[in-house]
Every structure is written in structure tokens, then in C-alpha cells.
Amino acid sequence: LIVSNPREEKTAKLKDEFGIITTTDNKEVAKQSDILVLSVKPQVYPAVIKEIRDEVSSEQIIVTIAAGVSMEAAERQFGKEVKIVRVMPNTPALVGEGMSGLCCNEYVTEEEFDLVHKIFESFGKAEKITENLMDAVVGVSGSGPAYVYMFIEAMADAAVAQGLPRKQAYTFAAQTLLGSAKMVLETGELKDAVCSPAGTTIEAVNVLEKKGMRSAVIEAVTAAAKKNHQLGKKKEK
């Protein structure tokens, strides 16, 4: 692994922590990489690609990670045919539980795509999609952790109001979401598995329905997806 960052103090920390090769020269990374990951802010893409495009060959795989930057837009900036895999991961990748959506252009072989797919599966789950679904991926998983954090905070606040200490409240709320998510992935069960007739859970679900929780979440995901689409259109102009 070789990593480039304009701030030398950051690369030094990465080198010490992970024992990888580091540099402040993007061209050096482009020259040496079989798989080149562009993990920079979307607004920085034009400057970075302009810097490295002469070093990039048609044999390398370019992995792009940027909201609103289509594969066509990235290829246009390189000014030549390049193999591109576009990925949208999310922040839980930091704890090995990321969710990534991947798509690729016509120059990427099945074997090459599988290689990139396995890399992203090493820190969570990864699904192949078509690029037209990338806005939806951004809305549900790319931005999704923020919605979950808000829900955890709200649950914890309510628990504190009922007398539970703050630290324990966060533990109860967060672990409940973690366990529930795992059950969905492993068993497919949703709320009906918890809602006993005339019980406490269905009473709470009734309140959430009356307050419009479901429609609020749908509107939030839709808004994030729409914003991602708008960002892409703005960058292509």
C-alpha cells in the first residue's frame, strides 16, 4: 500500500501506525499503483486528476469515491479511456461494518471488479449496483449513519428522562440498534417479530406512526438522494 497526502504530518502518522509507504507526491502513487483510489473531496477531483492523468495507464483500475461525480465525468477529466470503479462506502467502515455500493464502466473486467469488490467487503458489506442507483445508495447508506445517530440520541435522551444514566442510555440504545440490524441481515425479521398483541412495543410503534416517523425517514433519504443528483449535474456543467 502507498498513500499520498499533502500534509506530511498525516502521512507520517499513517506510516507509523500501519507500516505502509507514504508520500506527499500524488504522481508517485499514480505511477506505482495497480489499483488507484481517489478518496478526496469532489471539488478537489479536477485538480488531482489533472496532476496525475499523464501517469495513469489503461491497465490501472481507478476507484472513485465522491458524491455526485459520475464515471463519465471522471473519465472525461482523465481525457482518455480508463478503467473506473465507482464506490460509495460509509463511515461505519472505520469499525469494519461499512456498507458500499459499487459499479464500473465497460473497460473493467469481471475479475478486476471482483478484486475491488473483495477489498470493500474486507471492512463490511458491498453490493454491485448500476450507476443510476448511486443516488439511492447515497440517500440510504452514504448519509444513513447520521439518521441513525439522531435516533440513538433521541432514544438515549428519552431513557435519561426516565432515570437511566447518560452513558448507560447510549449503550442500551446503540446496542439495541446494532443487534436489531444484525437480526434483519441474518433472519429478515422486522418489527412484527417484536410487537406482541396489546403489548408495550406496539403501543410505542403506534406513537411513531402518528408522529410521522416513517414518512420523515422516507423524505430524508429522498432529499439526500436528490441532493446527490443535483451535485452531479452541477459538476457536469
C-alpha positions as CSV (number, residue, x, y, z in Angstrom):
1,L,0.0,0.0,0.0
2,I,1.1,3.5,-0.8
3,V,-0.7,6.6,0.4
4,S,-0.4,10.2,-0.6
5,N,-1.5,13.2,1.5
6,P,-0.4,16.8,1.1
7,R,0.2,17.1,4.8
8,E,3.4,15.3,5.8
9,E,2.4,15.0,9.4
10,K,-0.6,12.9,8.4
11,T,1.4,10.6,6.2
12,A,4.0,10.1,9.0
13,K,1.2,9.1,11.4
14,L,-0.2,6.6,8.8
15,K,3.3,5.2,8.2
16,D,4.0,4.6,11.9
17,E,0.5,3.1,12.6
18,F,0.2,0.8,9.6
19,G,3.7,0.3,8.2
20,I,2.7,1.4,4.7
21,I,4.6,3.5,2.2
22,T,3.7,7.2,2.3
23,T,4.4,10.3,0.2
24,T,3.2,13.8,-0.4
25,D,3.5,13.3,-4.2
26,N,0.3,12.2,-6.0
27,K,2.2,11.4,-9.1
28,E,4.4,8.8,-7.3
29,V,1.2,7.0,-6.1
30,A,-0.2,7.0,-9.7
31,K,3.0,5.6,-11.1
32,Q,3.1,2.7,-8.7
33,S,-0.5,1.6,-8.2
34,D,-2.3,-1.3,-9.8
35,I,-5.5,0.0,-8.1
36,L,-5.6,3.8,-7.6
37,V,-8.1,5.0,-5.1
38,L,-9.2,8.6,-5.4
39,S,-10.5,9.3,-1.9
40,V,-10.6,13.1,-1.9
41,K,-13.4,15.7,-1.8
42,P,-15.4,16.0,-5.0
43,Q,-14.3,19.6,-5.5
44,V,-10.7,18.5,-5.5
45,Y,-11.1,15.9,-8.2
46,P,-10.3,18.2,-11.2
47,A,-7.0,19.4,-9.6
48,V,-5.9,15.9,-8.5
49,I,-6.8,14.2,-11.8
50,K,-5.1,16.9,-13.8
51,E,-2.0,16.3,-11.7
52,I,-1.9,12.5,-12.2
53,R,-3.6,11.8,-15.6
54,D,-0.4,11.6,-17.5
55,E,0.9,8.9,-15.1
56,V,-2.2,6.8,-15.3
57,S,-2.3,3.9,-17.8
58,S,-5.2,2.0,-19.4
59,E,-4.2,-1.1,-17.3
60,Q,-4.8,0.5,-13.9
61,I,-8.1,0.4,-12.1
62,I,-9.3,3.8,-10.9
63,V,-11.6,3.6,-7.8
64,T,-13.5,6.8,-7.4
65,I,-15.2,7.8,-4.1
66,A,-17.0,11.1,-4.4
67,A,-20.6,12.1,-4.2
68,G,-22.0,13.4,-7.4
69,V,-19.0,12.5,-9.6
70,S,-20.2,10.1,-12.3
71,M,-17.9,7.6,-14.1
72,E,-18.4,9.5,-17.3
73,A,-17.4,12.8,-15.6
74,A,-14.3,11.2,-14.1
75,E,-13.2,9.7,-17.4
76,R,-13.7,13.0,-19.2
77,Q,-11.3,14.6,-16.7
78,F,-8.7,12.0,-17.4
79,G,-9.1,12.7,-21.1
80,K,-8.8,9.1,-22.2
81,E,-10.2,5.6,-21.7
82,V,-9.6,4.4,-18.2
83,K,-11.0,1.6,-16.0
84,I,-13.2,3.1,-13.4
85,V,-15.0,1.5,-10.4
86,R,-17.2,4.0,-8.7
87,V,-17.9,3.3,-5.0
88,M,-20.0,4.9,-2.3
89,P,-19.0,3.5,1.2
90,N,-20.0,4.9,4.5
91,T,-18.3,5.9,7.8
92,P,-19.0,2.6,9.7
93,A,-16.2,1.2,7.5
94,L,-14.0,2.6,10.3
95,V,-15.2,-0.2,12.6
96,G,-15.4,-2.9,10.0
97,E,-19.1,-2.6,9.4
98,G,-19.3,-0.4,6.3
99,M,-21.9,-0.6,3.5
100,S,-20.6,0.1,0.0
101,G,-22.3,0.3,-3.4
102,L,-20.1,-0.4,-6.4
103,C,-20.5,0.0,-10.2
104,C,-18.0,0.0,-13.0
105,N,-17.5,1.2,-16.6
106,E,-17.2,-1.0,-19.7
107,Y,-13.4,-1.2,-19.5
108,V,-13.3,-3.1,-16.2
109,T,-13.3,-6.9,-16.5
110,E,-15.3,-9.1,-14.2
111,E,-12.1,-10.3,-12.5
112,E,-11.0,-6.8,-11.9
113,F,-14.4,-5.7,-10.5
114,D,-14.4,-8.8,-8.2
115,L,-11.0,-7.8,-6.8
116,V,-12.2,-4.3,-5.9
117,H,-15.4,-5.8,-4.5
118,K,-13.4,-8.0,-2.2
119,I,-11.4,-5.1,-1.0
120,F,-14.6,-3.3,0.1
121,E,-16.0,-6.4,1.6
122,S,-13.0,-6.6,3.9
123,F,-14.5,-3.8,6.1
124,G,-18.2,-4.5,5.8
125,K,-20.7,-5.5,3.1
126,A,-20.6,-4.5,-0.5
127,E,-23.2,-4.7,-3.3
128,K,-22.9,-4.3,-7.0
129,I,-25.4,-1.8,-8.4
130,T,-26.0,0.1,-11.7
131,E,-24.8,3.7,-11.6
132,N,-28.3,5.1,-11.9
133,L,-28.9,3.7,-8.4
134,M,-26.0,5.5,-6.8
135,D,-28.2,8.4,-5.7
136,A,-30.4,6.0,-3.8
137,V,-27.3,4.4,-2.2
138,V,-26.1,7.8,-1.0
139,G,-29.5,8.5,0.5
140,V,-29.9,5.3,2.4
141,S,-26.3,4.2,3.4
142,G,-23.9,7.0,2.5
143,S,-25.8,9.6,4.6
144,G,-27.7,7.0,6.6
145,P,-25.4,6.9,9.7
146,A,-26.4,10.4,10.5
147,Y,-30.0,9.4,10.7
148,V,-29.1,6.5,13.0
149,Y,-27.0,8.7,15.3
150,M,-30.0,11.0,15.6
151,F,-32.3,8.1,16.5
152,I,-29.8,6.8,19.1
153,E,-29.5,10.3,20.6
154,A,-33.3,10.6,20.8
155,M,-33.7,7.1,22.4
156,A,-30.9,7.9,24.9
157,D,-32.5,11.3,25.8
158,A,-35.8,9.5,26.5
159,A,-34.0,6.9,28.6
160,V,-32.3,9.7,30.6
161,A,-35.6,11.3,31.1
162,Q,-36.8,8.0,32.6
163,G,-33.8,8.0,35.0
164,L,-31.1,6.0,33.2
165,P,-27.6,7.4,33.4
166,R,-26.5,9.1,30.2
167,K,-23.6,6.6,29.5
168,Q,-25.8,3.6,30.0
169,A,-28.5,5.2,28.0
170,Y,-26.2,5.4,24.9
171,T,-25.1,1.8,25.5
172,F,-28.7,0.5,25.6
173,A,-29.8,2.5,22.6
174,A,-26.7,1.8,20.4
175,Q,-26.5,-1.9,21.2
176,T,-30.3,-2.3,20.5
177,L,-29.8,-0.8,17.0
178,L,-26.7,-3.0,16.5
179,G,-28.5,-6.2,17.5
180,S,-31.6,-5.3,15.6
181,A,-29.7,-4.6,12.4
182,K,-27.9,-7.9,12.7
183,M,-31.2,-9.8,13.1
184,V,-32.5,-8.1,9.9
185,L,-29.5,-9.3,8.0
186,E,-29.4,-12.8,9.4
187,T,-33.2,-13.6,9.8
188,G,-35.0,-11.0,7.8
189,E,-37.2,-10.2,10.8
190,L,-38.6,-6.7,11.3
191,K,-40.9,-5.0,13.8
192,D,-43.7,-7.7,13.7
193,A,-41.3,-10.1,15.4
194,V,-41.2,-7.8,18.5
195,C,-44.8,-6.5,18.6
196,S,-46.8,-8.7,20.9
197,P,-50.6,-8.2,20.9
198,A,-51.6,-5.3,23.2
199,G,-48.0,-5.0,24.4
200,T,-45.6,-2.2,25.1
201,T,-43.9,-2.3,21.7
202,I,-47.0,-1.9,19.5
203,E,-48.0,1.0,21.8
204,A,-44.8,2.7,21.0
205,V,-45.0,1.9,17.3
206,N,-48.4,3.5,17.2
207,V,-47.0,6.7,18.6
208,L,-44.2,6.7,16.0
209,E,-46.7,6.2,13.2
210,K,-48.9,9.0,14.5
211,K,-45.9,11.3,14.6
212,G,-44.9,10.5,11.1
213,M,-41.6,8.8,11.7
214,R,-41.9,6.6,8.6
215,S,-42.7,9.5,6.2
216,A,-40.0,11.6,7.8
217,V,-37.3,9.0,7.1
218,I,-38.5,8.4,3.6
219,E,-38.4,12.2,2.9
220,A,-34.9,12.4,4.4
221,V,-33.5,9.6,2.3
222,T,-35.2,11.1,-0.8
223,A,-33.7,14.5,0.0
224,A,-30.2,13.2,0.3
225,A,-30.6,11.2,-3.0
226,K,-31.9,14.3,-4.7
227,K,-29.1,16.5,-3.4
228,N,-26.5,13.9,-4.7
229,H,-28.1,14.0,-8.1
230,Q,-28.1,17.8,-8.1
231,L,-24.4,17.8,-7.2
232,G,-23.6,15.6,-10.1
233,K,-25.5,17.8,-12.6
234,K,-23.7,20.9,-11.2
235,K,-20.3,19.3,-11.6
236,E,-21.0,18.2,-15.2
237,K,-21.8,21.8,-16.3
